Amino acid sequence: MRGHLVIADISGYTQFLTDSELDHANGIVGDLLNSIIEAMQTPLTVSGIEGDAIFMYGEMAEGLVGQTVLESVELLYCAFAAALDNMVLNTTCTCNACVNIKSLGLKIVMHCGEYAKSTVGGMTTLSGPDVIAVHRLLKNHIVETTGIDDYFLVTKACVDALDAASMVAAWTPHSEEYEHIGTVDGYVSSLRDVWRFRQLQTEIKVSPAEAWDTARGQSIAPPAVIWDQVIDPRKRIEWLAPAVDMELKGTEDGRVGPGTEFHCAHGDGAITLFTVLDMRPFDYATVMVEFVDDSVVKYTYYLMPSGSGTRVFLHAAAPTTRDGRPVADLASEENRQAWHDMVQGNVDTMTSLADEVVSLHEAIR
């Protein structure tokens, strides 16, 4: 099989255990590992716990866009960093383990390649040269050569497989040489920077209480697959009526984010502009759509895990002018119903397409 191979490894672990009380130290590391596992999203699945590291793999019958896969990995660090910050903030214990919590970090390596799966003792294990390679990559010279401690290393093989060259263009190129494997090229980014951006990001949402209209959907697909439908313009064309073509502008290194514009072309030559105002991967995305009369509607997609699937809510604010003034005639019940019918149809189609992706994946497995 081919897929994504990911290892999240806690750095500073050995010294932390050596210098700390074992019972507290083990509990702290266990809680941090659990925070990573709880944040894990499709396409990733745990293959095994390897001391202070978690080995994961991801496979999908129909590939997710590169941004979704990279963000699924970055979210693991955000969960780790949030758990670490909470421990530092809330602990009143003065033992060495609790005092030294902030000395821990996380490094993540990601490779794409082939692997074989087998079941040993009821557990799924992976094997193959690429599995060996991703483990070797944990022994590297990244900190010495780049100065980045909490890092995300993605191999060139993975970047090529994900068609994500533009997304890593600003990352630091890095190469390692290993016996029997040869040279492995890749790209390194700072995970601390990802966490800082998340902390500084201002939330823009349409809450249920202020919603002028609400559309709902239910899917067997996990949030990452729904998210992929929302941000990938090629997939959006399939469910966003009446789009026939779509162009992206204002991406950040190829990624959809706040400020990105979806220019949606209709068959009659008209263009509808959708602007991303705010987004948190796999959680919510707030978008503003402009109409030909210069009115706008702001709405938020909320993705809520439901079992192994996702509940989707789309809360829309009442139409306004671009500078925020209400447009009473556009907010009429007749217009609200027309908006609802259109948007509910889009949500229904989107969740159906996500269901098809998961069903195809399960059939092939």
C-alpha positions in Angstrom: 0.0 0.0 0.0 1.0 3.6 -0.4 0.3 6.4 2.1 1.6 9.0 4.6 3.9 7.8 7.3 4.2 10.1 10.3 6.0 10.0 13.6 5.4 12.5 16.4 8.3 12.3 18.9 8.5 14.1 22.3 11.9 15.8 22.5 13.7 16.2 25.8 12.1 13.0 27.0 15.2 11.2 28.3 16.6 14.1 30.3 13.1 14.8 31.6 12.7 11.3 32.9 16.3 11.2 34.3 15.9 14.5 36.2 12.3 13.9 37.4 10.2 11.8 39.7 9.1 8.8 37.7 5.5 8.7 38.7 4.8 12.3 37.9 7.0 12.2 34.7 5.2 9.2 33.3 1.8 10.8 34.0 2.8 14.0 32.2 4.2 12.2 29.1 1.2 10.0 29.0 -1.2 13.0 29.1 0.8 14.7 26.3 0.7 11.6 24.1 -3.0 11.2 24.7 -3.5 14.9 23.7 -1.9 14.1 20.3 -3.9 10.9 19.8 -7.2 12.7 20.6 -6.4 15.4 18.0 -5.5 12.9 15.3 -7.8 13.2 12.3 -8.3 11.4 9.0 -6.2 10.5 7.1 -4.1 9.4 10.1 -4.4 6.2 12.1 -2.1 5.1 15.0 0.1 2.2 14.1 1.8 2.1 17.5 3.2 3.9 20.6 7.0 3.7 20.6 8.0 5.0 24.1 7.9 8.8 23.7 6.7 8.7 20.1 3.5 7.9 18.2 3.8 6.2 14.8 0.9 7.0 12.4 0.0 6.2 8.9 -2.6 7.6 6.5 -4.3 6.1 3.5 -7.3 7.3 1.4 -8.8 5.8 -1.7 -9.4 9.3 -3.1 -6.6 11.6 -2.0 -7.2 14.6 0.2 -5.7 17.9 -1.0 -2.2 18.6 0.2 -3.3 21.4 2.5 -5.7 19.1 4.4 -3.0 16.5 5.0 -0.4 19.0 6.2 -2.9 20.7 8.5 -3.9 17.3 10.0 -0.3 16.9 11.1 0.1 20.5 12.3 -3.0 20.1 14.4 -1.2 17.4 16.4 1.4 19.9 17.5 -1.3 22.5 18.4 -3.0 19.9 20.6 0.4 19.1 22.2 1.3 22.7 22.8 -2.1 23.5 24.3 -1.8 20.6 26.7 1.7 21.6 27.6 0.7 25.3 28.2 -2.3 24.2 30.4 0.0 22.0 32.5 2.5 24.8 33.0 -0.3 27.3 33.9 -2.3 25.1 36.2 0.2 23.0 38.1 1.0 24.0 41.7 3.3 21.0 42.3 7.0 21.9 42.9 8.5 18.4 42.1 11.1 18.3 39.4 8.8 16.7 36.9 6.2 19.5 37.1 8.8 22.2 37.2 10.5 20.8 34.1 7.4 20.4 32.0 8.3 23.3 29.8 11.5 21.6 28.8 9.6 19.2 26.6 9.0 19.7 22.9 7.7 17.9 19.9 9.2 17.0 16.5 7.3 15.5 13.7 8.6 13.8 10.6 6.4 12.8 7.6 7.3 10.6 4.6 5.2 9.1 1.9 5.8 5.7 0.4 5.0 2.1 0.4 4.3 -0.2 3.3 2.9 -3.6 4.1 0.4 -4.2 6.8 0.2 -7.2 9.0 -1.6 -8.1 12.3 0.6 -9.2 15.2 -1.1 -9.9 18.6 -4.2 -8.1 17.4 -2.3 -5.0 16.5 -1.7 -3.6 13.0 2.0 -3.2 12.2 3.7 -1.7 9.2 6.9 -2.8 7.5 9.0 -1.9 4.4 11.9 0.3 3.4 9.9 3.5 3.7 8.8 2.6 7.2 12.5 2.2 8.1 13.3 5.5 6.4 10.7 7.6 8.4 12.1 6.1 11.6 15.7 6.9 10.6 14.6 10.5 9.9 14.1 11.1 13.6 17.9 10.9 13.9 18.9 14.1 12.1 20.9 17.4 12.2 17.9 19.7 11.9 18.3 21.6 15.2 22.1 22.1 14.6 21.7 23.3 11.0 18.5 25.3 11.2 18.1 26.3 14.8 14.5 25.1 14.7 13.7 22.9 17.7 10.0 22.0 17.5 10.0 21.2 13.8 7.9 19.5 11.1 10.0 17.7 8.5 8.3 16.7 5.3 10.3 14.7 2.8 10.4 15.7 -0.9 8.7 12.4 -1.7 5.8 13.4 0.4 5.6 16.9 -1.0 5.6 15.5 -4.6 2.9 12.9 -3.7 0.7 15.7 -2.2 1.4 18.2 -5.0 2.3 20.6 -2.2 5.5 22.3 -3.6 4.0 25.8 -3.3 3.0 25.2 0.3 6.5 24.4 1.4 8.3 27.0 -0.8 9.0 29.2 2.2 10.2 26.3 4.4 13.8 25.5 5.0 15.3 22.9 2.6 17.1 20.1 4.4 18.9 16.9 3.5 20.1 13.9 5.5 22.3 11.0 4.5 21.6 7.4 5.8 23.4 4.2 5.3 21.5 1.8 3.0 18.9 4.5 2.3 21.0 7.3 0.8 20.1 11.0 0.6 16.7 12.0 1.8 15.7 15.5 0.8 12.9 17.4 2.6 11.6 20.7 4.0 11.5 22.0 7.6 9.1 24.4 9.2 8.7 25.7 12.8 5.8 24.2 14.6 6.1 26.9 17.3 5.2 29.4 14.6 2.1 27.4 13.7 1.0 27.5 17.4 1.8 31.3 17.7 -0.3 32.0 14.7 -3.2 30.0 16.1 -3.0 31.8 19.4 -2.9 35.3 17.8 -5.7 34.6 15.3 -8.9 36.6 15.8 -12.1 34.5 15.6 -14.7 35.6 13.2 -17.9 33.6 13.4 -21.6 33.7 12.8 -23.0 32.3 16.0 -26.3 30.3 16.2 -27.8 33.1 18.1 -27.2 35.7 15.4 -28.0 33.4 12.5 -30.6 34.7 9.9 -30.7 31.2 8.4 -29.3 27.7 9.2 -28.6 24.8 7.0 -27.7 21.4 8.4 -26.1 18.2 7.2 -24.9 14.8 8.5 -22.1 12.8 7.0 -20.4 9.5 7.7 -17.2 11.2 6.8 -14.8 12.6 9.5 -14.3 16.4 9.7 -11.1 16.3 7.6 -12.9 14.9 4.6 -15.7 17.5 4.9 -13.0 20.2 5.4 -11.3 19.0 2.2 -14.6 19.6 0.3 -14.8 23.1 1.7 -11.3 24.3 0.8 -10.5 22.5 -2.4 -11.8 24.5 -5.4 -12.0 21.4 -7.6 -14.3 19.7 -5.1 -16.3 22.9 -4.4 -17.4 23.0 -8.1 -19.1 19.6 -7.6 -21.4 20.8 -4.9 -21.6 24.6 -5.1 -24.6 25.3 -7.4 -24.5 26.8 -10.0 -20.7 26.9 -10.3 -19.1 25.8 -13.6 -15.5 27.0 -12.9 -13.6 28.4 -9.9 -10.3 30.4 -9.5 -8.4 30.9 -6.3 -6.7 34.2 -5.5 -4.9 35.5 -2.4 -3.6 32.2 -1.1 -0.7 32.1 1.4 2.0 29.9 -0.2 -0.7 27.9 -2.0 -2.8 27.5 1.1 -6.4 28.6 1.5 -6.7 31.0 4.5 -8.1 34.3 5.7 -8.1 36.6 2.7 -8.3 33.9 0.1 -10.9 34.5 -2.6 -12.9 31.9 -4.5 -13.9 33.5 -7.9 -16.9 31.3 -8.9 -18.0 31.5 -12.6 -21.5 30.6 -13.6 -22.8 29.5 -17.0 -24.2 32.9 -17.8 -20.8 34.6 -17.5 -21.5 36.0 -14.0 -18.9 35.8 -11.3 -19.7 35.3 -7.6 -16.9 36.2 -5.1 -16.4 34.2 -1.9 -13.9 35.6 0.6 -12.5 33.6 3.5 -12.7 35.8 6.6 -11.4 33.3 9.2 -10.9 29.5 9.5 -9.7 26.9 11.9 -8.8 23.6 10.2 -11.4 20.9 10.7 -13.4 23.1 13.1 -15.0 26.1 11.3 -14.6 28.4 8.3 -16.2 31.8 7.9 -16.9 33.1 4.4 -18.4 36.3 2.9 -20.2 36.0 -0.4 -20.8 39.1 -2.6 -23.7 39.5 -4.9 -24.1 41.7 -8.0 -26.1 44.4 -6.1 -23.1 44.8 -3.8 -24.9 43.2 -0.9 -23.0 40.5 1.1 -23.9 37.6 3.3 -21.5 36.3 6.0 -21.7 32.7 7.1 -19.8 30.1 9.0 -19.4 26.4 8.4 -19.2 24.5 11.7 -17.9 20.9 11.6 -18.8 18.9 14.7 -17.6 15.3 15.2 -20.4 12.9 15.5 -19.3 9.3 16.2 -17.0 8.5 13.3 -18.8 11.1 11.1 -19.6 14.8 11.1 -22.5 17.1 11.7 -22.4 20.2 9.5 -24.0 23.5 10.4 -24.0 26.5 8.2 -25.1 29.7 10.1 -25.7 32.7 7.9 -26.1 36.3 9.0 -28.7 38.5 7.4 -27.7 40.4 4.2 -25.9 43.7 4.6 -24.0 46.2 2.5 -20.2 45.9 2.4 -19.9 48.4 5.2 -22.2 46.4 7.4 -25.5 48.3 7.1 -28.7 46.1 7.1 -30.6 45.6 3.9 -34.1 45.0 5.1 -35.8 44.0 1.8 -33.1 41.4 1.1 -33.7 39.9 4.6 -37.4 39.2 3.8 -38.8 35.8 4.5 -39.1 35.1 0.8 -35.4 35.8 0.2 -34.4 33.9 3.3 -36.3 30.8 2.0 -34.7 31.1 -1.4 -31.2 31.4 0.2 -32.0 28.4 2.5 -33.1 26.2 -0.4 -29.9 26.9 -2.3 -27.6 26.5 0.6 -29.3 23.4 2.0 -29.0 21.8 -1.4 -25.3 22.6 -1.5 -24.7 21.2 2.0 -26.7 18.0 1.1 -24.6 17.5 -2.1 -21.3 18.2 -0.2 -22.0 15.7 2.5 -23.1 13.1 -0.1 -19.9 13.5 -2.0 -17.9 13.1 1.3 -19.9 10.0 2.1 -18.9 8.6 -1.4 -15.2 9.2 -0.6 -15.4 7.3 2.7 -17.5 4.5 1.1 -15.0 4.0 -1.7 -12.2 4.0 0.8 -13.8 1.3 2.9 -14.6 -0.8 -0.1 -11.0 -0.8 -1.3 -9.7 -1.6 2.2 
